[in-house]
Amino acid sequence: MSRPVGMMGPHEAHATGYARGRAAERARLRALLESEAVIEAEPETPVETLARHVRERFRTQQAAAADLGISPQYLCDLLAGRRGFSAEIAARLETRWGWSGREVLIWQATEDLGRARAALAAVAKRVEDA
């Protein structure tokens, strides 16, 4: 049975507000995905999505890093593309921000595969030219 927010303990009220926020975020994303703008636009890379999310929801990168429980330098490295999304980061994004950890890891694997294909094509081109 649901209790009014005023009668809830502080942890229950926070969890309820967090769940409502996540539901609203999912509804917004669903509407965005169904719009034509998303279909016509180039898909965002994981880094672009993370950067946009940090800009929209936090005043500073330090605040976003603190919310995720990672160092500001680690977040900076993620945003600069010097680090990839690990399973641990995917889990943190899932539990703290409501992202799908599985999708984050698929994004990262797709990015890694694209880089590997580009590197292999460059090597094949050098061999072919030699």
C-alpha positions as CSV (number, residue, x, y, z in Angstrom):
1,M,0.0,0.0,0.0
2,S,1.3,3.4,-0.9
3,R,1.6,6.1,1.8
4,P,1.5,9.8,1.1
5,V,4.9,11.4,0.8
6,G,4.5,13.4,4.0
7,M,4.0,10.2,6.0
8,M,7.0,8.5,4.4
9,G,10.5,8.2,6.0
10,P,13.2,10.3,4.2
11,H,14.6,7.2,2.4
12,E,11.2,6.2,1.1
13,A,10.3,9.7,-0.1
14,H,13.7,9.9,-1.9
15,A,13.2,6.5,-3.6
16,T,9.6,7.5,-4.6
17,G,10.8,10.8,-6.1
18,Y,13.7,9.0,-7.8
19,A,11.4,6.4,-9.3
20,R,9.0,9.1,-10.6
21,G,12.0,11.0,-12.1
22,R,13.2,7.8,-13.8
23,A,9.7,7.1,-15.2
24,A,9.4,10.7,-16.5
25,E,12.9,10.3,-18.1
26,R,11.9,7.1,-19.8
27,A,8.7,8.6,-21.1
28,R,10.7,11.6,-22.5
29,L,13.2,9.3,-24.2
30,R,10.4,7.1,-25.6
31,A,8.8,10.2,-27.1
32,L,12.1,11.4,-28.5
33,L,12.8,8.1,-30.0
34,E,9.4,8.1,-31.8
35,S,9.9,11.6,-33.2
36,E,11.2,12.0,-36.7
37,A,14.1,14.2,-35.6
38,V,15.8,11.1,-34.1
39,I,15.3,9.0,-37.2
40,E,16.8,11.6,-39.4
41,A,19.8,12.5,-37.2
42,E,23.0,10.7,-36.9
43,P,23.1,8.5,-33.8
44,E,25.0,9.8,-30.9
45,T,28.1,8.1,-29.7
46,P,28.2,7.0,-26.1
47,V,30.5,9.8,-25.3
48,E,28.2,12.4,-26.9
49,T,25.3,11.0,-25.0
50,L,27.2,11.1,-21.7
51,A,28.4,14.6,-22.4
52,R,24.8,15.8,-23.2
53,H,23.4,14.1,-20.1
54,V,26.1,15.7,-17.9
55,R,25.4,19.2,-19.4
56,E,21.6,18.9,-19.0
57,R,21.5,17.5,-15.5
58,F,24.5,18.8,-13.6
59,R,26.1,22.1,-13.0
60,T,29.6,20.7,-13.2
61,Q,31.4,17.6,-14.3
62,Q,32.6,17.2,-10.6
63,A,28.9,17.0,-9.5
64,A,28.2,14.4,-12.2
65,A,31.3,12.4,-11.1
66,A,30.3,12.6,-7.5
67,D,26.8,11.4,-8.3
68,L,28.2,8.4,-10.2
69,G,30.8,7.7,-7.4
70,I,33.8,8.1,-9.7
71,S,36.6,10.6,-9.7
72,P,36.3,13.8,-11.8
73,Q,39.4,12.7,-13.7
74,Y,37.8,9.4,-14.7
75,L,34.7,11.2,-15.9
76,C,36.9,13.7,-17.8
77,D,38.7,10.7,-19.4
78,L,35.4,9.1,-20.4
79,L,34.2,12.4,-22.0
80,A,37.5,12.9,-23.8
81,G,37.3,9.3,-25.2
82,R,40.5,8.3,-23.4
83,R,38.6,5.6,-21.5
84,G,35.8,3.3,-22.6
85,F,32.7,2.4,-20.7
86,S,33.6,-0.6,-18.5
87,A,31.0,-3.0,-17.0
88,E,31.4,-1.2,-13.7
89,I,30.6,2.2,-15.2
90,A,27.7,0.7,-17.1
91,A,26.3,-0.7,-13.8
92,R,26.8,2.7,-12.2
93,L,25.0,4.5,-15.0
94,E,22.2,1.9,-14.7
95,T,21.7,2.2,-11.0
96,R,22.3,5.9,-10.6
97,W,20.9,7.4,-13.8
98,G,18.5,4.7,-15.0
99,W,20.5,4.0,-18.2
100,S,20.5,0.4,-19.6
101,G,23.8,-1.1,-18.6
102,R,23.4,-3.6,-21.4
103,E,22.9,-0.9,-24.0
104,V,25.9,1.1,-22.7
105,L,28.1,-2.0,-23.1
106,I,26.7,-2.7,-26.6
107,W,27.5,1.0,-27.5
108,Q,31.0,0.5,-26.3
109,A,31.5,-2.8,-28.1
110,T,30.1,-1.2,-31.3
111,E,32.6,1.7,-31.0
112,D,35.5,-0.7,-30.3
113,L,34.5,-2.8,-33.3
114,G,34.3,0.3,-35.5
115,R,37.8,1.3,-34.4
116,A,39.2,-2.2,-35.0
117,R,37.7,-2.4,-38.5
118,A,39.2,1.0,-39.3
119,A,42.6,-0.1,-38.1
120,L,42.4,-3.3,-40.0
121,A,41.4,-1.5,-43.2
122,A,44.3,0.8,-42.8
123,V,46.7,-2.1,-42.4
124,A,45.2,-3.8,-45.4
125,K,45.6,-0.6,-47.5
126,R,49.3,-0.4,-46.5
127,V,49.8,-4.0,-47.4
128,E,48.0,-3.5,-50.7
129,D,50.0,-0.4,-51.5
130,A,53.3,-2.1,-50.8
